[in-house]
Amino acid sequence: MNPPATTFRPLADSSISALVAGFVAMMTGYTSSLVLMFQAGRAAHLSDAQISSWIWALSIGMALCTIGLSLTFRAPIVSAWSTPGAALLVTSLPNVAYPDAIGAFVVCAVLLTIVGLTGWFDTLMRKIPASIAAALLAGILFEIGIEIFKAAQFQTALVLAMFFTYLVVKRLASRYAILMTLVVGIIAAGLLGLLDFSQFHVALAHPVFTLPHFSLAAVISIGIPLFVVAVASQNVPGIAVLRADGYNTPSAPLIATTGLASLVLAPFGSHGINLAAITAAICTGPEANEDPSKRYMAAVWCGIFYLLAGVFGATIAALFASMPKALVVSVAALALFGSIMSGLTNAMSDLRQREAALVTFMVTASGLTLLSIGSAFWGLVAGVVTQIVLNARRA
């Protein structure tokens, strides 16, 4: 799937659809969980400067990893912060001193780097059947996909305008469907009085260094859970997204790179940079580019927008806050339609794996959370167990 070296032409491979996909991916990632980071920071009584540094560190790390890995492997490799990890910190961060938390972030990053460098993650991914990986992708994206129809209950006019714009442009000029949907959505939101720029302001983020302090209690309560969540809820689904869309990029260098980036930026507040799943699917799907070999530029654009978000962290947060939630979730959902269809089609293609794939999809889409680990991990476990029980060789 990955194009040969002779086809490497970043500027020629770029397109309007790739730029829009990159912007939508960035916007989806930030709006879906930025509030969790503010919530965790406020609960832990962090200063505005520390919270701003936290966002800066994550944004810069994600930008460098996304751009560097995508150009190196010529595949749409998108990194993201750990949303389940941010949710975990809402309850755990207030119970430890901030330097102890930074030390726990460092421990988590070291563990992720080791998993990547040793190739253990590659070994795990090779054992996951293709249909189950595709079902995992579909299940992860399904919950985001249906948000557009939930939003229609509250902002009916806005959502319907966006939905029918998508359908019409999809038929006439499919590569511009998401762009026109976003434009119409912003215009409709303005006409409906749903845009609120009263809190919008321009401000630069400044990194704040915190010397790590290592505490066994913090490592056990934050570091180890963050590591488990990063592997189970972020990196496994992230690799599954790439595999489901035909990108066979080796996972070891991806995990190792994000682990090292997390390690370097941990003293500035980064709780972990991992592979993206939902936002990655926006860049790996057909909406980014009809030619799979050119979709890496969608991820590169996403990385560029990450970079801008890091520099203008507070400004980006205020900009997103000015837009209605219905607009953001609708654009994200429509951008994922192609990936959801692809995932479901591939999941059901093998008769022997069909039931296991169905179980994987249903558990993942359910949103089940156990032991602070998200449904993606449990969907994978349920699917593999189902496959073993139904199809394992009998004595």
C-alpha positions as CSV (number, residue, x, y, z in Angstrom):
1,M,0.0,0.0,0.0
2,N,2.8,2.5,0.9
3,P,4.1,4.2,-2.3
4,P,7.6,3.5,-3.6
5,A,10.4,6.0,-3.0
6,T,10.2,7.4,-6.6
7,T,6.7,8.8,-6.0
8,F,7.7,11.0,-3.1
9,R,6.3,14.5,-4.0
10,P,4.8,16.1,-1.0
11,L,3.7,19.3,-2.7
12,A,2.3,17.5,-5.8
13,D,0.6,14.9,-3.6
14,S,-1.2,17.6,-1.5
15,S,-4.7,18.7,-2.3
16,I,-7.6,20.7,-1.0
17,S,-9.3,17.5,0.3
18,A,-6.1,16.5,2.1
19,L,-5.9,19.9,3.8
20,V,-9.5,19.8,4.8
21,A,-9.2,16.3,6.2
22,G,-6.1,17.4,8.2
23,F,-8.0,20.3,9.6
24,V,-11.1,18.3,10.5
25,A,-8.9,15.6,12.1
26,M,-7.1,18.3,14.3
27,M,-10.4,19.9,15.1
28,T,-12.0,16.6,16.1
29,G,-9.1,15.7,18.3
30,Y,-9.1,19.0,20.2
31,T,-12.8,19.5,20.6
32,S,-13.4,15.9,21.8
33,S,-11.2,16.0,24.8
34,L,-9.6,19.4,25.4
35,V,-12.2,20.0,28.1
36,L,-11.0,17.0,30.0
37,M,-7.5,18.5,30.3
38,F,-8.9,21.8,31.5
39,Q,-11.0,19.9,34.0
40,A,-8.1,17.8,35.2
41,G,-5.9,20.9,35.5
42,R,-8.5,22.8,37.5
43,A,-9.2,19.8,39.8
44,A,-5.4,19.6,40.5
45,H,-5.2,23.4,41.1
46,L,-2.7,23.9,38.3
47,S,-2.1,27.5,37.2
48,D,-3.2,28.8,33.8
49,A,0.5,28.8,32.7
50,Q,0.9,25.1,33.7
51,I,-2.3,24.1,31.8
52,S,-1.2,26.1,28.8
53,S,2.2,24.4,28.9
54,W,0.5,21.0,29.1
55,I,-1.4,21.8,25.8
56,W,1.7,23.2,24.2
57,A,3.8,20.1,25.0
58,L,1.2,17.7,23.7
59,S,0.6,19.8,20.5
60,I,4.2,20.2,19.7
61,G,4.9,16.5,20.3
62,M,1.9,15.4,18.2
63,A,2.9,17.8,15.4
64,L,6.5,16.6,15.1
65,C,5.5,12.9,15.4
66,T,2.7,13.2,12.9
67,I,4.7,15.2,10.3
68,G,7.9,13.2,10.7
69,L,6.4,9.7,10.7
70,S,4.0,10.5,7.8
71,L,6.8,11.8,5.6
72,T,9.1,9.0,6.6
73,F,6.8,6.1,5.9
74,R,4.5,8.0,3.4
75,A,1.4,6.8,5.2
76,P,-1.2,8.9,7.1
77,I,0.2,8.3,10.6
78,V,-1.6,10.6,13.0
79,S,-0.6,10.9,16.7
80,A,-2.8,12.2,19.5
81,W,-2.9,12.6,23.2
82,S,-4.5,9.9,25.2
83,T,-8.1,10.9,25.8
84,P,-8.8,8.0,28.2
85,G,-5.6,9.1,29.9
86,A,-6.9,12.6,30.3
87,A,-10.1,11.2,31.8
88,L,-8.0,9.1,34.2
89,L,-6.2,12.3,35.3
90,V,-9.4,14.1,36.2
91,T,-9.7,11.8,39.2
92,S,-6.1,10.8,39.9
93,L,-4.2,14.1,39.4
94,P,-5.7,16.0,42.4
95,N,-4.4,13.2,44.7
96,V,-0.7,13.7,44.0
97,A,1.8,16.5,43.9
98,Y,2.3,17.9,40.4
99,P,6.1,17.0,40.3
100,D,5.2,13.4,41.3
101,A,2.7,13.3,38.4
102,I,5.4,14.5,36.0
103,G,7.6,11.7,37.3
104,A,4.7,9.2,36.6
105,F,4.4,10.6,33.1
106,V,8.2,9.9,32.6
107,V,7.8,6.3,33.7
108,C,4.8,5.8,31.4
109,A,6.9,7.2,28.5
110,V,9.8,5.0,29.2
111,L,7.6,1.9,29.3
112,L,6.0,2.8,25.9
113,T,9.5,3.4,24.4
114,I,10.6,0.0,25.6
115,V,7.6,-1.7,24.1
116,G,8.3,0.0,20.8
117,L,12.0,-0.6,20.6
118,T,11.8,-4.3,21.6
119,G,9.2,-5.1,18.9
120,W,6.7,-6.6,21.4
121,F,3.9,-4.5,20.0
122,D,4.5,-5.9,16.5
123,T,4.3,-9.4,17.8
124,L,0.9,-8.6,19.4
125,M,-0.5,-7.0,16.2
126,R,0.5,-9.9,14.0
127,K,-1.7,-12.2,16.1
128,I,-4.9,-10.2,15.6
129,P,-7.1,-11.5,12.7
130,A,-7.7,-9.0,9.9
131,S,-11.5,-9.2,10.3
132,I,-11.3,-8.4,14.0
133,A,-9.0,-5.5,13.4
134,A,-11.5,-4.1,10.8
135,A,-14.4,-4.6,13.2
136,L,-12.4,-2.8,15.9
137,L,-12.0,0.2,13.6
138,A,-15.7,0.2,12.7
139,G,-16.7,0.0,16.4
140,I,-14.4,2.8,17.4
141,L,-15.7,5.1,14.7
142,F,-19.4,4.1,15.0
143,E,-19.9,6.1,18.2
144,I,-18.6,9.2,16.6
145,G,-20.5,8.6,13.4
146,I,-23.9,8.5,15.1
147,E,-23.3,11.8,16.8
148,I,-24.6,13.7,13.8
149,F,-28.0,12.1,14.3
150,K,-28.0,12.8,18.0
151,A,-27.1,16.4,17.3
152,A,-30.0,16.7,14.9
153,Q,-32.3,16.5,17.9
154,F,-31.1,19.8,19.3
155,Q,-29.8,21.7,16.2
156,T,-32.1,20.3,13.5
157,A,-31.7,23.1,10.9
158,L,-27.9,23.2,11.2
159,V,-27.4,19.5,11.0
160,L,-29.9,19.0,8.1
161,A,-28.2,21.8,6.1
162,M,-24.9,20.1,6.6
163,F,-26.2,16.6,5.9
164,F,-27.9,17.5,2.6
165,T,-24.9,19.6,1.5
166,Y,-22.8,16.6,2.0
167,L,-25.1,14.3,0.0
168,V,-25.4,16.8,-2.9
169,V,-21.7,17.6,-3.2
170,K,-20.8,14.0,-2.6
171,R,-22.7,13.1,-5.8
172,L,-21.4,16.0,-7.9
173,A,-17.8,16.4,-6.7
174,S,-17.1,13.9,-3.9
175,R,-13.6,15.2,-3.0
176,Y,-15.0,18.5,-1.9
177,A,-17.9,17.1,0.1
178,I,-16.4,17.7,3.5
179,L,-15.0,21.1,2.6
180,M,-18.4,22.4,1.4
181,T,-20.1,20.8,4.4
182,L,-17.8,22.7,6.8
183,V,-18.3,26.0,4.9
184,V,-22.1,25.6,4.8
185,G,-22.1,24.6,8.5
186,I,-20.2,27.7,9.5
187,I,-22.5,30.0,7.4
188,A,-25.7,28.2,8.8
189,A,-24.4,28.5,12.4
190,G,-23.8,32.2,11.8
191,L,-27.3,32.8,10.4
192,L,-28.8,30.8,13.3
193,G,-26.9,32.9,15.8
194,L,-24.9,29.9,17.1
195,L,-21.4,31.4,16.8
196,D,-20.2,33.2,19.9
197,F,-16.9,35.0,19.7
198,S,-17.3,37.0,22.9
199,Q,-14.6,34.9,24.7
200,F,-12.3,34.7,21.7
201,H,-8.8,36.1,22.2
202,V,-5.3,35.7,20.8
203,A,-2.6,34.4,23.1
204,L,0.6,32.5,22.8
205,A,1.4,29.4,24.9
206,H,4.6,29.4,26.9
207,P,6.3,26.1,28.1
208,V,6.7,25.7,31.9
209,F,9.4,23.2,33.0
210,T,8.6,21.1,36.1
211,L,11.4,18.9,37.5
212,P,10.1,15.3,37.8
213,H,9.9,13.7,41.2
214,F,9.5,10.0,41.4
215,S,7.0,8.6,43.9
216,L,6.0,5.0,44.0
217,A,2.4,6.0,44.9
218,A,2.2,8.2,41.8
219,V,3.8,5.6,39.5
220,I,1.2,3.0,40.7
221,S,-1.8,5.3,40.6
222,I,-0.9,7.3,37.4
223,G,2.1,5.9,35.5
224,I,1.1,2.3,35.2
225,P,-2.6,2.9,34.4
226,L,-1.6,5.5,31.8
227,F,0.7,3.0,30.2
228,V,-2.0,0.3,30.0
229,V,-4.6,2.8,28.7
230,A,-2.1,4.1,26.1
231,V,-1.4,0.6,24.7
232,A,-5.0,-0.8,25.0
233,S,-7.1,2.3,24.1
234,Q,-4.8,4.3,21.8
235,N,-2.0,2.4,20.1
236,V,-3.8,-0.9,19.4
237,P,-6.8,0.9,17.8
238,G,-4.4,3.3,16.1
239,I,-2.5,0.4,14.4
240,A,-5.8,-1.3,13.6
241,V,-7.0,1.8,11.7
242,L,-3.8,1.8,9.5
243,R,-4.1,-2.0,8.9
244,A,-7.8,-1.7,8.0
245,D,-7.1,0.8,5.3
246,G,-4.2,-1.2,3.9
247,Y,-1.2,0.5,5.4
248,N,1.3,-2.1,6.6
249,T,3.7,0.3,8.3
250,P,5.7,-1.5,11.0
251,S,4.3,-0.5,14.4
252,A,7.6,-0.7,16.4
253,P,9.1,2.6,15.2
254,L,5.8,4.4,15.5
255,I,5.4,3.3,19.2
256,A,9.0,4.0,19.9
257,T,8.9,7.5,18.4
258,T,5.8,8.6,20.2
259,G,7.3,7.1,23.4
260,L,10.5,9.1,23.1
261,A,8.5,12.3,22.3
262,S,6.4,11.7,25.4
263,L,9.6,11.3,27.4
264,V,11.2,14.5,26.2
265,L,8.0,16.6,26.7
266,A,6.8,15.0,30.0
267,P,8.5,17.7,32.2
268,F,6.4,20.3,30.4
269,G,3.2,18.5,31.2
270,S,2.7,16.0,28.4
271,H,0.9,13.0,29.9
272,G,1.5,10.9,26.7
273,I,1.6,11.1,22.9
274,N,0.2,8.0,21.2
275,L,-1.2,6.9,17.9
276,A,-4.6,8.3,17.0
277,A,-7.5,6.1,16.0
278,I,-10.6,8.3,15.3
279,T,-8.7,11.3,14.0
280,A,-6.4,9.0,12.0
281,A,-9.3,7.4,10.2
282,I,-10.3,10.9,8.9
283,C,-6.9,11.0,7.1
284,T,-6.7,7.3,6.1
285,G,-10.1,7.2,4.4
286,P,-11.2,8.1,0.9
287,E,-12.4,11.5,1.8
288,A,-8.8,12.6,2.3
289,N,-7.8,11.5,-1.2
290,E,-9.0,9.0,-3.7
291,D,-5.4,7.8,-4.2
292,P,-4.3,5.9,-1.0
293,S,-0.7,6.7,-1.8
294,K,-1.3,10.4,-1.4
295,R,-3.3,10.4,1.8
296,Y,-0.1,10.8,3.9
297,M,-0.4,14.5,3.1
298,A,-3.7,14.7,5.0
299,A,-1.7,13.6,8.1
300,V,1.0,16.1,7.3
301,W,-1.6,19.0,7.2
302,C,-3.0,17.7,10.5
303,G,0.5,18.0,12.0
304,I,0.9,21.5,10.7
305,F,-2.4,22.5,12.3
306,Y,-1.2,20.7,15.5
307,L,1.8,23.0,15.4
308,L,-0.3,26.1,15.1
309,A,-2.5,24.9,17.9
310,G,0.5,24.4,20.1
311,V,1.8,27.9,19.5
312,F,-1.6,29.5,19.9
313,G,-3.0,27.0,22.4
314,A,-5.3,29.4,24.2
315,T,-6.4,31.0,20.9
316,I,-7.4,27.6,19.5
317,A,-9.3,26.6,22.6
318,A,-11.3,29.9,22.4
319,L,-11.9,29.4,18.6
320,F,-13.3,26.0,19.1
321,A,-15.4,27.2,22.0
322,S,-17.0,29.8,19.8
323,M,-18.5,27.1,17.4
324,P,-21.5,25.0,18.3
325,K,-20.8,21.4,19.3
326,A,-23.3,20.2,16.7
327,L,-21.2,21.7,13.9
328,V,-18.0,20.0,15.1
329,V,-19.5,16.5,15.7
330,S,-21.4,16.6,12.4
331,V,-18.3,17.4,10.3
332,A,-16.3,14.7,12.1
333,A,-19.1,12.1,11.6
334,L,-19.5,12.8,7.9
335,A,-15.8,12.6,7.4
336,L,-15.8,9.2,8.9
337,F,-18.6,7.6,6.9
338,G,-16.2,6.1,4.3
339,S,-14.0,4.6,7.0
340,I,-17.0,3.1,8.8
341,M,-18.2,1.5,5.6
342,S,-14.8,0.1,4.8
343,G,-14.4,-1.3,8.3
344,L,-17.8,-3.1,8.3
345,T,-17.2,-4.5,4.8
346,N,-13.8,-5.9,5.7
347,A,-15.0,-7.2,9.0
348,M,-17.7,-9.3,7.5
349,S,-15.7,-10.6,4.5
350,D,-14.4,-13.8,6.1
351,L,-17.1,-16.3,7.0
352,R,-15.0,-18.0,9.7
353,Q,-14.2,-14.8,11.5
354,R,-17.6,-13.1,11.0
355,E,-19.1,-13.8,14.4
356,A,-16.0,-12.8,16.2
357,A,-15.9,-9.6,14.2
358,L,-19.5,-8.9,15.1
359,V,-18.8,-9.4,18.8
360,T,-15.7,-7.1,18.5
361,F,-17.8,-4.4,16.8
362,M,-20.7,-4.6,19.3
363,V,-18.5,-4.5,22.4
364,T,-16.3,-1.6,21.0
365,A,-19.3,0.4,19.9
366,S,-21.0,-0.1,23.3
367,G,-18.6,2.3,25.0
368,L,-17.9,-0.3,27.7
369,T,-15.3,0.8,30.3
370,L,-13.8,-1.5,32.9
371,L,-10.8,-0.9,35.2
372,S,-10.5,2.6,33.5
373,I,-9.7,0.9,30.2
374,G,-11.9,1.8,27.2
375,S,-14.2,-0.4,25.0
376,A,-11.6,-0.7,22.2
377,F,-9.5,-3.0,24.4
378,W,-12.4,-5.0,25.6
379,G,-13.8,-5.3,22.1
380,L,-10.5,-6.8,21.0
381,V,-10.4,-9.2,23.9
382,A,-14.0,-10.3,23.3
383,G,-13.5,-10.8,19.6
384,V,-10.3,-12.8,20.1
385,V,-11.9,-15.0,22.8
386,T,-14.9,-15.6,20.5
387,Q,-12.7,-16.5,17.6
388,I,-10.7,-19.0,19.7
389,V,-13.8,-20.7,21.2
390,L,-15.6,-21.0,17.9
391,N,-12.6,-21.9,15.6
392,A,-9.8,-23.3,17.6
393,R,-8.6,-26.7,16.6
394,R,-10.1,-29.6,18.5
395,A,-8.1,-32.6,19.7
